[in-house]
Amino acid sequence: MDKKLFGELVTSLEEAKAISKGKAAPSRRFDVQPIDAKAVREQTGLSQIEFAKLMRVSVKTLQNWEQHRRNPTGPAAALLKIVATAPEVALKSLHG
């Protein structure tokens, strides 16, 4: 490995360690708010069973999202965002 690159990696790890111990402030921070699955489902007018089938998750998973015991992640979170933003297009695409 290139010595310059290795040095940059070491510096980066030292910064991460200092941030995790509260000795340094992060240079940037992202706060991502979880999407409200129940509000999105209600916006579509679908039942839990219908919406779970549409999302291709179990009803239990959807209920966990709606009751905030779990938060959707990855592709499920992205799909919920799409449904929330453009429900007509999303429903047409997913039913087709």
NORWO-V432612 format. One record per residue. RES is the residue in three letters. SS is DSSP state (h for helix, s for strand, l for the rest). OMEGA is omega in degrees with one decimal (999 if undefined). NEAR is the number of other C-alpha atoms within 12 Angstrom. Layout:
res:ss:omega:near
RES:SS:OMEGA:NEAR
RES:SS:OMEGA:NEAR
//
This chain:
res:ss:omega:near
MET:l:178.2:8
ASP:l:-177.5:8
LYS:h:180.0:9
LYS:h:179.4:10
LEU:h:178.6:11
PHE:h:178.4:12
GLY:h:177.6:13
GLU:h:178.4:14
LEU:h:178.5:15
VAL:h:178.7:14
THR:h:180.0:14
SER:h:178.6:16
LEU:h:177.3:14
GLU:h:176.7:16
GLU:h:179.4:19
ALA:h:178.9:18
LYS:h:179.7:16
ALA:h:178.8:15
ILE:h:-178.2:17
SER:h:179.1:13
LYS:l:178.1:12
GLY:l:-178.8:11
LYS:l:179.0:12
ALA:l:178.0:14
ALA:l:176.6:14
PRO:l:-179.1:16
SER:l:176.5:10
ARG:l:-177.6:8
ARG:l:179.6:8
PHE:l:174.4:7
ASP:l:-179.2:6
VAL:l:-179.8:9
GLN:l:177.9:12
PRO:l:-179.1:23
ILE:l:-179.4:27
ASP:l:-175.7:26
ALA:h:-179.3:38
LYS:h:179.1:29
ALA:h:179.1:25
VAL:h:179.4:32
ARG:h:-179.5:32
GLU:h:177.3:18
GLN:h:-179.3:20
THR:h:-177.9:26
GLY:l:-178.7:17
LEU:l:174.0:20
SER:l:177.8:19
GLN:h:-179.2:28
ILE:h:-178.8:19
GLU:h:-177.8:21
PHE:h:177.5:35
ALA:h:177.0:27
LYS:h:179.3:20
LEU:h:-179.1:28
MET:h:-177.8:32
ARG:l:173.4:20
VAL:l:177.5:23
SER:l:177.0:17
VAL:h:179.5:19
LYS:h:177.4:18
THR:h:178.6:26
LEU:h:178.6:34
GLN:h:176.7:24
ASN:h:177.0:20
TRP:h:-175.8:29
GLU:h:-179.0:25
GLN:l:175.8:16
HIS:l:171.8:16
ARG:l:177.3:15
ARG:l:175.3:18
ASN:l:176.5:25
PRO:l:179.2:28
THR:l:173.7:18
GLY:h:-177.0:12
PRO:h:179.7:14
ALA:h:178.2:23
ALA:h:179.0:25
ALA:h:-179.9:19
LEU:h:176.2:29
LEU:h:178.6:37
LYS:h:178.6:25
ILE:h:179.5:24
VAL:h:179.6:32
ALA:h:-176.2:24
THR:h:-177.1:18
ALA:l:-174.0:17
PRO:h:-177.8:26
GLU:h:-179.8:16
VAL:h:-178.5:16
ALA:h:-179.1:23
LEU:h:178.1:27
LYS:h:-179.4:13
SER:h:-175.9:15
LEU:h:177.8:20
HIS:h:-175.8:15
GLY:l:999:8
//
